[in-house]
Amino acid sequence: MALEILVLRGLGLGDLLTAVPALRSLRQAFPEHRITLAAPRYLSALLPLTCAVDGQVDVSGPGPVPMDELPFEHPDIAVNLHGRGPQSIEALRRTEPGRLISFGTGPAWEEHVHEVRRWCDLLEWHGIPADPGDLTLGISDRTGPVIVHPGAAYPARRWPPERFAEVAAALDDVIVTGNAEEVPIARRVAELAGLPPERVLAGRTCMADLIDLVSRAKLVVCGDTGVAHLATAFCVPSVVLFGPVSPQLWGPPPGWRHVALWAGQQGDPHGQRPDPGLLKIEVSEVVDAAMEVIS
């Protein structure tokens, strides 16, 4: 009977994508084991593309892990790719694993490490080789439109819609994406850019639709959010605007037509106003970067 590995990553789209190299390293290290990922249900369309996960249990994210409700018992190995605890550690301990791999029970947590590297380092400390460059889910054929994605989880990471609109107006064949909460922002961008309403797909796409759109896109222009990591995963040229968080911690890998724009200022990524450093990025910088990577 196959042994069971339970991996916790109960967060959002970008968080899951930055954990793909770690998940694949677990698959390579334990090819006969069954790997179950504890992650939000809405991310399920991504899991087959990782070639690393056999099953999923639903946990809500982002936010606290439901401590008493991880629907799994007695995994042979529990792997904490969620955080450094104590909540996530306790959640996994309550499943009574045979072995626990986690920060807080192994290596020290380092603040200034890229998120992809962080989880690879955790596994390597436990003797499991991991390649932080193993991020690719596919290669875009670049036959689709340019994607402008103006939303982000917190206002601190949202470049003004008026500026996104100027960028959209300077590019050809643009669609505007976003989740249901970001529909007003997307519509504002489209209106100011002179785009017809049908070019606004915000609130009209499920995760599978978004994956399909990005996997064919010519270019993605967005802030520091999950869609940026999806562009990286499909080797889609991207221009990503960073504000309170350095791209050295969450940015795309160097090369392959990814441009991370950052004014060099750090701030509160959960702030309720656009970060001052983010506002230092000018429209002309974004347009110039887009023209460079799309050519």
C-alpha positions as a printed NumPy array, in Angstrom:
array([[  0.   ,   0.   ,   0.   ],
       [  1.284,   3.474,  -0.912],
       [  2.448,   5.663,   1.926],
       [  0.705,   9.012,   2.437],
       [  2.215,  12.501,   2.322],
       [  0.096,  15.48 ,   3.39 ],
       [  1.318,  18.905,   2.246],
       [ -0.208,  22.094,   3.649],
       [ -0.265,  25.232,   1.485],
       [ -3.629,  26.772,   2.378],
       [ -3.067,  30.095,   0.657],
       [ -3.669,  31.74 ,  -2.728],
       [ -2.734,  31.359,  -6.39 ],
       [  0.733,  32.899,  -6.262],
       [  1.539,  31.023,  -3.063],
       [  0.741,  27.677,  -4.669],
       [  2.759,  28.474,  -7.796],
       [  5.839,  29.421,  -5.769],
       [  5.586,  26.023,  -4.045],
       [  5.571,  24.011,  -7.296],
       [  9.335,  23.229,  -7.216],
       [  8.999,  21.961,  -3.64 ],
       [  5.991,  19.819,  -4.551],
       [  7.822,  18.348,  -7.528],
       [ 10.854,  17.583,  -5.403],
       [  8.628,  15.621,  -3.021],
       [  7.225,  13.677,  -5.975],
       [ 10.728,  12.859,  -7.204],
       [ 11.946,  11.874,  -3.747],
       [  8.89 ,   9.727,  -2.974],
       [  7.593,   8.436,  -6.341],
       [  5.571,   5.614,  -4.761],
       [  3.874,   7.779,  -2.134],
       [  0.467,   9.385,  -2.511],
       [  0.716,  13.181,  -2.14 ],
       [ -2.34 ,  15.07 ,  -0.919],
       [ -2.308,  18.865,  -0.947],
       [ -4.302,  20.864,   1.587],
       [ -5.193,  24.007,  -0.366],
       [ -8.283,  26.06 ,  -1.301],
       [-10.683,  24.208,  -3.582],
       [-10.704,  26.972,  -6.206],
       [ -7.094,  26.107,  -7.07 ],
       [ -7.92 ,  22.531,  -8.042],
       [ -7.56 ,  23.18 , -11.789],
       [ -3.861,  23.879, -11.261],
       [ -3.003,  20.65 ,  -9.509],
       [ -2.808,  18.298, -12.535],
       [ -0.4  ,  20.735, -14.203],
       [  2.11 ,  20.376, -11.37 ],
       [  2.486,  16.613, -12.045],
       [  3.138,  16.342,  -8.313],
       [ -0.209,  15.97 ,  -6.525],
       [ -2.536,  12.967,  -6.326],
       [ -5.362,  14.446,  -4.257],
       [ -6.612,  17.547,  -2.501],
       [ -8.332,  18.456,   0.729],
       [ -9.991,  21.852,   0.892],
       [ -8.732,  24.511,   3.272],
       [ -9.641,  28.151,   2.992],
       [ -7.038,  30.718,   2.126],
       [ -5.574,  33.154,   2.495],
       [ -6.088,  33.325,   6.247],
       [ -5.827,  31.085,   9.291],
       [ -5.729,  27.346,   8.777],
       [ -8.775,  25.661,  10.366],
       [ -6.9  ,  24.093,  13.279],
       [ -9.395,  21.425,  14.223],
       [-10.615,  20.664,  10.733],
       [ -7.753,  19.417,   8.551],
       [ -9.624,  16.441,   7.076],
       [ -6.748,  13.992,   7.145],
       [ -5.492,  11.419,   9.633],
       [ -2.135,   9.758,  10.246],
       [ -0.107,  10.727,   7.169],
       [  3.262,   9.044,   7.022],
       [  4.839,  12.423,   6.308],
       [  3.321,  15.879,   6.854],
       [  5.012,  18.811,   5.092],
       [  4.358,  22.393,   6.128],
       [  4.722,  24.673,   3.089],
       [  2.24 ,  27.104,   4.627],
       [  4.341,  29.112,   7.081],
       [  6.542,  28.928,  10.147],
       [  3.801,  28.283,  12.695],
       [  2.7  ,  27.898,  15.337],
       [ -0.802,  27.546,  13.848],
       [  0.191,  25.6  ,  10.753],
       [  2.524,  23.342,  12.732],
       [ -0.205,  22.568,  15.247],
       [ -2.712,  21.885,  12.466],
       [ -0.412,  19.264,  10.989],
       [  0.537,  17.777,  14.342],
       [ -3.131,  17.123,  15.02 ],
       [ -3.21 ,  14.819,  12.01 ],
       [ -0.668,  12.681,  13.952],
       [  1.929,  12.266,  11.205],
       [  4.738,   9.763,  11.324],
       [  7.183,  12.54 ,  10.386],
       [  6.804,  16.317,  10.259],
       [  8.821,  18.541,   7.909],
       [  8.444,  22.193,   8.851],
       [ 10.127,  25.374,   9.857],
       [  9.992,  25.604,  13.622],
       [ 10.963,  21.942,  13.911],
       [ 13.986,  22.085,  11.616],
       [ 15.933,  24.925,   9.975],
       [ 15.651,  28.55 ,  11.031],
       [ 13.289,  30.84 ,   9.122],
       [ 15.167,  33.445,   7.091],
       [ 13.345,  36.706,   6.364],
       [ 15.146,  37.795,   3.206],
       [ 14.806,  34.702,   1.03 ],
       [ 12.817,  34.407,  -2.183],
       [  9.606,  32.486,  -1.562],
       [ 10.466,  29.779,  -4.08 ],
       [ 13.919,  29.281,  -2.589],
       [ 12.521,  29.2  ,   0.956],
       [ 10.565,  25.971,   0.495],
       [ 13.309,  24.33 ,  -1.524],
       [ 15.75 ,  25.143,   1.284],
       [ 13.395,  23.558,   3.826],
       [ 13.312,  20.281,   1.922],
       [ 17.04 ,  20.298,   1.222],
       [ 17.697,  20.709,   4.952],
       [ 15.804,  17.434,   5.349],
       [ 17.881,  15.748,   2.64 ],
       [ 15.395,  16.154,  -0.218],
       [ 16.991,  17.776,  -3.32 ],
       [ 14.934,  20.613,  -4.813],
       [ 15.326,  22.811,  -7.895],
       [ 13.903,  26.345,  -7.456],
       [ 13.953,  26.773, -11.235],
       [ 11.408,  24.001, -11.777],
       [  8.466,  26.409, -12.117],
       [  7.135,  25.769, -15.608],
       [  3.619,  24.422, -16.168],
       [  3.669,  24.891, -19.941],
       [  4.773,  27.193, -22.755],
       [  2.467,  29.864, -24.176],
       [  1.89 ,  29.818, -27.92 ],
       [  1.364,  33.603, -27.609],
       [ -1.661,  33.572, -29.885],
       [ -3.951,  35.128, -27.293],
       [ -4.483,  38.751, -26.256],
       [ -2.465,  40.963, -23.944],
       [ -3.703,  40.637, -20.37 ],
       [ -3.892,  43.689, -18.133],
       [ -4.696,  42.662, -14.566],
       [ -5.091,  45.765, -12.356],
       [ -6.21 ,  44.114,  -9.118],
       [ -4.299,  42.779,  -6.128],
       [ -5.242,  41.416,  -2.732],
       [ -4.477,  44.66 ,  -0.861],
       [ -4.626,  48.337,  -1.905],
       [ -0.919,  48.74 ,  -1.123],
       [ -0.147,  46.59 ,  -4.171],
       [ -2.657,  48.195,  -6.559],
       [ -1.234,  50.646,  -9.07 ],
       [ -3.918,  53.251,  -9.892],
       [ -6.477,  52.119, -12.508],
       [ -5.954,  55.404, -14.365],
       [ -2.352,  54.417, -15.01 ],
       [ -3.246,  50.868, -16.012],
       [ -5.696,  52.418, -18.464],
       [ -2.936,  54.479, -20.094],
       [ -0.866,  51.318, -20.499],
       [ -3.831,  49.413, -21.94 ],
       [ -4.503,  52.206, -24.417],
       [ -0.901,  52.003, -25.645],
       [ -1.124,  48.266, -26.404],
       [ -3.063,  46.237, -28.961],
       [ -5.565,  43.423, -28.4  ],
       [ -6.015,  43.931, -24.652],
       [ -8.35 ,  42.196, -22.224],
       [ -8.777,  43.178, -18.585],
       [ -8.983,  40.405, -15.999],
       [ -9.761,  40.183, -12.307],
       [-11.865,  38.355,  -9.756],
       [-15.458,  39.208,  -8.83 ],
       [-14.39 ,  41.837,  -6.289],
       [-12.173,  43.527,  -8.876],
       [-14.894,  44.067, -11.486],
       [-15.273,  47.824, -10.733],
       [-11.518,  48.37 , -11.091],
       [-11.393,  46.395, -14.335],
       [-14.349,  48.275, -15.784],
       [-12.749,  51.586, -14.841],
       [ -9.534,  50.611, -16.625],
       [-11.415,  49.532, -19.746],
       [-13.585,  52.658, -19.829],
       [-10.616,  55.002, -19.525],
       [ -8.646,  53.013, -22.109],
       [-11.534,  53.113, -24.581],
       [-12.021,  49.353, -24.555],
       [-15.489,  47.882, -25.214],
       [-17.235,  46.123, -22.289],
       [-16.695,  42.684, -23.801],
       [-12.952,  43.121, -23.288],
       [-13.536,  43.059, -19.514],
       [-13.356,  39.455, -18.319],
       [-13.111,  40.294, -14.635],
       [-15.664,  38.305, -12.646],
       [-16.409,  36.073, -15.644],
       [-13.572,  33.555, -15.428],
       [-13.042,  30.559, -13.186],
       [ -9.532,  29.331, -12.41 ],
       [ -9.518,  27.001, -15.415],
       [-10.501,  29.922, -17.667],
       [ -7.756,  32.115, -16.226],
       [ -5.18 ,  29.382, -16.736],
       [ -6.29 ,  29.024, -20.357],
       [ -6.122,  32.781, -20.968],
       [ -2.659,  33.187, -19.479],
       [ -1.313,  30.044, -21.133],
       [ -1.984,  31.639, -24.55 ],
       [ -1.252,  35.292, -23.769],
       [  1.18 ,  37.506, -25.641],
       [  1.945,  39.523, -22.518],
       [  0.783,  40.012, -18.926],
       [  0.925,  43.41 , -17.219],
       [  0.002,  43.324, -13.552],
       [  0.974,  44.076,  -9.987],
       [  2.495,  41.797,  -7.393],
       [ -0.261,  39.192,  -7.452],
       [ -1.015,  35.6  ,  -8.427],
       [ -1.422,  36.268, -12.153],
       [  2.231,  37.333, -12.288],
       [  3.258,  33.889, -11.073],
       [  0.914,  32.285, -13.599],
       [  2.71 ,  34.211, -16.366],
       [  6.026,  32.876, -15.058],
       [  4.615,  29.343, -15.004],
       [  3.7  ,  29.513, -18.699],
       [  6.79 ,  31.486, -19.791],
       [  4.576,  34.398, -20.853],
       [  6.38 ,  37.749, -21.182],
       [  5.401,  39.894, -18.218],
       [  5.774,  43.325, -16.718],
       [  5.171,  43.153, -12.974],
       [  4.845,  46.243, -10.788],
       [  6.195,  45.913,  -7.253],
       [  5.501,  48.313,  -4.409],
       [  5.966,  47.425,  -0.759],
       [  7.685,  44.079,  -1.39 ],
       [ 10.949,  43.58 ,  -3.242],
       [ 10.91 ,  41.385,  -6.359],
       [ 13.933,  39.664,  -4.815],
       [ 11.418,  38.036,  -2.448],
       [  8.418,  37.404,  -4.731],
       [  9.44 ,  38.385,  -8.246],
       [  9.789,  36.369, -11.464],
       [ 13.049,  34.583, -12.203],
       [ 15.566,  36.57 , -14.222],
       [ 15.421,  36.359, -17.967],
       [ 12.799,  35.008, -20.372],
       [ 11.258,  38.419, -20.954],
       [ 10.102,  39.054, -17.404],
       [ 10.524,  42.631, -16.17 ],
       [ 10.01 ,  43.47 , -12.51 ],
       [  9.658,  47.217, -11.893],
       [ 10.404,  48.429,  -8.374],
       [ 11.365,  51.832,  -6.981],
       [ 13.475,  50.262,  -4.237],
       [ 11.188,  51.15 ,  -1.314],
       [  9.756,  48.625,   1.109],
       [  6.502,  49.094,   2.982],
       [  3.42 ,  47.369,   4.345],
       [  2.129,  44.818,   1.801],
       [ -1.23 ,  44.777,   3.598],
       [ -1.654,  48.547,   3.618],
       [ -4.95 ,  50.19 ,   2.738],
       [ -3.459,  52.763,   0.351],
       [ -1.239,  52.384,  -2.712],
       [  2.348,  52.081,  -1.561],
       [  4.402,  55.285,  -2.121],
       [  7.092,  53.275,  -3.874],
       [  4.55 ,  51.711,  -6.222],
       [  3.304,  55.182,  -7.131],
       [  6.819,  56.151,  -8.202],
       [  6.54 ,  53.792, -11.177],
       [  5.556,  55.879, -14.195],
       [  3.305,  54.872, -17.086],
       [  6.131,  55.44 , -19.543],
       [  8.313,  52.898, -17.716],
       [  5.606,  50.247, -17.958],
       [  4.854,  50.919, -21.615],
       [  8.546,  50.864, -22.535],
       [  9.04 ,  47.575, -20.67 ],
       [  5.964,  46.059, -22.338],
       [  7.156,  47.043, -25.8  ],
       [ 10.571,  45.553, -25.064],
       [  9.377,  42.132, -23.869],
       [  6.56 ,  41.704, -26.387],
       [  8.741,  42.331, -29.433]])
